[in-house]
């Protein structure tokens, strides 16, 4: 994992997650002892916008909007799917491995969460949901709990958190754009 390697997602299907609070992004309160982030924004209105936003979430569109390459053993809507996100050049990039730990693929709230695997610069979980409110608003929610897991991430300190905030802003903008695309 990491620099100068191309991690095969299939090799990580049985590797343990790097944190014990699996599914924590589905709980009412995010786990203590981590940096926590929760953002909810209205990204559109109506059933069609909801379907487009949900398709963007399940199609890895947020991750691709950051320039990450996505290699997965299955769909985002299937718990157990391993995804390796790669930042940088194909053979000189940094692999960021995760596993889908929960998914909700039907109803008026849909989304999934993935947790970190060894080699990820952080330890924790990200959850992405899209909800169609009774009044027609489409709400995208991102919930994250994490702490720096690698020496490089810890050395990056504030810069690492700044990058996470920038990624969050891009995720929100990507889902908003998807919901509004016709």
C-alpha positions in Angstrom: 0.0 0.0 0.0 1.1 3.6 -0.4 3.7 5.1 -2.7 5.0 3.1 -5.7 2.5 0.3 -5.4 -0.8 -0.6 -7.0 -2.8 -2.2 -4.3 -5.3 -4.8 -5.6 -8.6 -4.2 -3.9 -9.4 -8.0 -3.9 -6.3 -8.5 -1.7 -8.0 -6.5 1.1 -11.4 -8.2 1.4 -10.5 -9.9 4.7 -8.1 -7.3 6.2 -9.4 -5.8 9.4 -10.5 -2.2 9.5 -8.3 0.2 11.4 -10.8 1.4 14.0 -13.3 -0.4 16.3 -16.4 1.8 15.9 -17.6 0.2 12.7 -20.8 1.8 11.5 -20.3 4.8 13.7 -21.4 7.2 10.9 -24.9 5.7 11.2 -25.2 6.4 14.9 -26.9 9.6 16.3 -23.7 10.7 17.9 -20.3 10.2 16.2 -17.7 8.4 18.3 -15.6 10.3 20.8 -11.8 10.5 20.5 -11.7 11.5 16.8 -11.9 14.6 14.8 -15.5 14.8 13.8 -17.3 16.6 10.9 -20.9 16.7 9.9 -22.3 18.8 7.1 -25.8 18.8 5.6 -26.8 20.9 2.7 -29.9 21.2 0.5 -28.6 20.2 -3.0 -31.8 20.3 -5.0 -35.5 19.7 -5.0 -37.8 16.9 -6.2 -37.6 13.2 -6.9 -35.5 13.6 -10.1 -32.9 15.6 -8.3 -32.9 13.0 -5.4 -32.3 10.2 -7.9 -29.5 12.1 -9.6 -27.8 12.9 -6.3 -28.1 9.3 -5.1 -26.6 8.0 -8.4 -23.6 10.4 -8.0 -23.0 9.1 -4.4 -23.2 5.5 -5.4 -21.2 6.1 -8.6 -18.1 7.3 -6.7 -18.5 10.7 -8.4 -17.4 12.7 -5.3 -14.1 10.8 -5.1 -13.5 11.2 -8.8 -14.2 15.0 -8.5 -11.0 15.1 -6.3 -9.0 13.5 -9.1 -8.8 10.2 -7.4 -8.8 7.0 -9.4 -11.4 4.5 -8.1 -10.8 0.7 -8.1 -13.4 -1.4 -6.3 -14.4 -5.0 -5.9 -18.1 -4.2 -6.2 -20.6 -1.4 -6.0 -20.6 1.3 -3.3 -24.1 0.0 -2.3 -22.8 -3.4 -1.2 -21.3 -3.8 2.3 -17.9 -5.5 2.0 -16.9 -3.8 -1.2 -13.3 -2.8 -1.0 -12.3 0.4 -2.8 -8.8 1.7 -3.3 -8.7 5.4 -4.2 -5.4 6.5 -5.7 -4.1 10.0 -5.6 -1.3 11.0 -8.1 0.1 9.1 -11.0 -0.8 5.5 -11.7 2.5 3.9 -10.5 3.6 6.9 -8.4 0.4 7.5 -6.7 -0.7 7.0 -3.1 -3.3 4.2 -2.5 -6.0 5.0 0.0 -7.9 1.7 0.9 -11.4 1.6 2.4 -14.2 -0.9 2.8 -17.9 -0.2 2.6 -19.3 -1.0 6.1 -23.0 0.0 5.6 -25.3 0.9 2.8 -28.9 1.9 2.3 -29.9 1.5 -1.3 -33.7 2.1 -1.3 -36.3 4.5 0.2 -36.1 8.2 0.6 -32.8 8.1 2.3 -29.9 6.4 0.5 -26.2 6.3 1.0 -23.2 4.3 2.3 -20.3 4.5 4.6 -16.8 3.3 4.3 -14.1 2.6 6.8 -10.3 2.8 6.6 -8.0 -0.1 6.0 -4.3 -0.4 6.7 -2.3 2.0 4.5 -5.0 4.8 4.7 -3.5 8.0 6.1 -6.4 8.3 8.5 -8.3 5.9 10.8 -12.1 6.2 10.9 -15.1 6.3 8.7 -17.0 8.5 6.2 -20.7 8.3 5.6 -22.6 9.8 2.7 -26.4 10.1 2.6 -28.9 11.7 0.3 -32.4 12.3 1.7 -35.7 13.4 0.1 -37.6 15.4 2.7 -41.4 15.3 2.7 -41.4 18.9 1.4 -39.3 17.9 -1.6 -35.9 19.2 -0.5 -33.0 17.0 -1.4 -30.4 17.0 1.5 -26.9 15.6 1.2 -25.2 14.8 4.5 -21.6 13.9 5.0 -20.5 12.5 8.4 -16.9 11.8 9.3 -14.9 10.7 12.3 -11.2 10.2 11.9 -7.7 10.6 13.3 -4.4 10.7 11.5 -3.0 7.2 11.2 0.3 7.4 9.4 3.5 9.3 10.4 3.2 11.4 7.2 -0.4 12.4 8.0 0.5 13.3 11.6 3.4 15.4 10.4 1.0 17.2 8.1 -1.1 18.1 11.1 -3.1 21.2 10.2 -2.4 20.7 6.5 -3.9 17.2 6.6 -7.1 18.7 8.2 -7.2 21.5 5.7 -7.0 19.0 2.9 -9.9 17.1 4.5 -12.0 20.3 4.7 -11.2 21.1 1.0 -12.3 17.5 0.0 -15.5 18.0 2.0 -16.3 21.2 0.2 -15.7 19.5 -3.2 -17.9 16.5 -2.2 -20.8 18.9 -1.4 -20.3 20.9 -4.6 -20.2 17.7 -6.7 -23.5 16.3 -5.3 -25.1 19.7 -5.7 -24.1 19.8 -9.3 -25.3 16.2 -9.9 -28.7 17.0 -8.4 -29.1 20.0 -10.6 -27.8 18.5 -13.9 -30.6 17.7 -16.2 
